[in-house]
Amino acid sequence: MEPEAAYPAARIVSPQVHAYFTRQREEASIGNGRVATLPDIAAIQAIVDAAFWASLRREEGFIPKISLAFLAPEESKNALLFERPLPLDPGVLTKVSPAVERPGIHLGVWRGSQGLCVWGATRAIPKMCFVVEVAAPGLIVIKHHSSETKGKFINVAVLEGDQVKIVDERASAIPDCPALLTALLGSQSSVAWASSPNHEVNVLVQLAVSMRAHGRGGSLLVVPSLGDAWRESLVSPISYAVSPPFSALAELARSSTDETDKLNRTIDVVAGLSAVDGAVVLNDQYEVLGFGAKITRRSGHPLVEQVIVTEPIKGGEAILVHPEKLGGTRHLSAAQFVQDQQDCAALVASQDRRFTVFEWSPCESMVHAHRIEALLL
């Protein structure tokens, strides 16, 4: 078989990614713990290139799902080592992909006598480790671990075909930036995932990831636990009202013990409710009040005509659009709800896996739609 041509996006993105890791690595080295070795520009390009072409192949009809981490074998713990390292080749990656497709398993890539090679598989990687993940055919995510413990990965860039999106590290500095977006960007130490596996912002992030994963689309409304003015924006009665409120998620979010597996299962249960037509209603204490809720315009309030839309990527500009342009009636109703209930938020997943957080912006005096799917991959 003829070797694949070079993937142009890999060449374009590699210098920018190298610059990002250089900056972040200098900051990370100030703290405690190991910091991963930094790949050079050529290595970044080669790993992204191999991952992209592997993503377009099939192994017995299945789409390859792999994660490549750049580190030496001695930088990992309890790794599975191959007796003979494998070449960093798309065909080889596709063949081995069924063995390493489970979440949290990485193929280790390092320099060998014949160039870059795959030396084995591991779950343990140091902080700031360069990782390339195949998310879907032609969809590649470049990320790094936020710490040496189990926890969040920070997305650095998303490549889809010839489209390149570099995450803007400074996006959390915009006025009215929601805490969920700040947490995804990894730029606020007070909400660092590693400090508390059950941190409340972590719960919202995981809900967003799980909502997006089921692929049916859905909406989740976050309402105040004190007061019920938000009910004026919903058709009464709620199709599937919950009484008493389902509090398992709230209890786990407040727990001081590590019950990560139980928390993840409960998050999937709550996120699964969003697959039903209508919206899930969750209060700010993470109690489920109902699902299948139908949004209606609050009496005496105007129709939402436009929203400001931003995406946390470099070069992205804020634009004003009619909310229906973001994805149809689900987005329109979410924008209307937030305009009428300015102390609430709405999380909306599209069937095409786009994800938008709607919040009221006091600075702009209008609804702000934050497109965050690039951070959830």
Secondary structure, 3 states (H helix, E strand, C coil): CCCCCCCHHHHHHHHHHHHHHHHHHHHHCCCCCCECCCCCHHHHHHHHHHHHHHHCCCECCECCCCEEEECCHHHCCCCEEEEEEEECCHHHHHHHHHHHCCCCCEEEEEEECCEEEEEEEECCCCECCEEEEEEECCEEEEEEECCCCCCCEEEEEEEECCEEEEECHHHHHCCCCCHHHHHHHCCCHHHCHHHCCCCHHHHHHHHHHHHHHCCCCEEEEEECCCCCHHHHHECCCCCEEEEEEECHHHHHHHCCCCCHHHHHHHHHHHHHHCCCCCEEEEECCCCEEEEEECECCCCCCCCCCCEEEECCECCCCCEEECHHHHCCHHHHHHHHHHHHCCCCEEEEECCCCCEEEEEEECCCCEEEEEECHHHHC
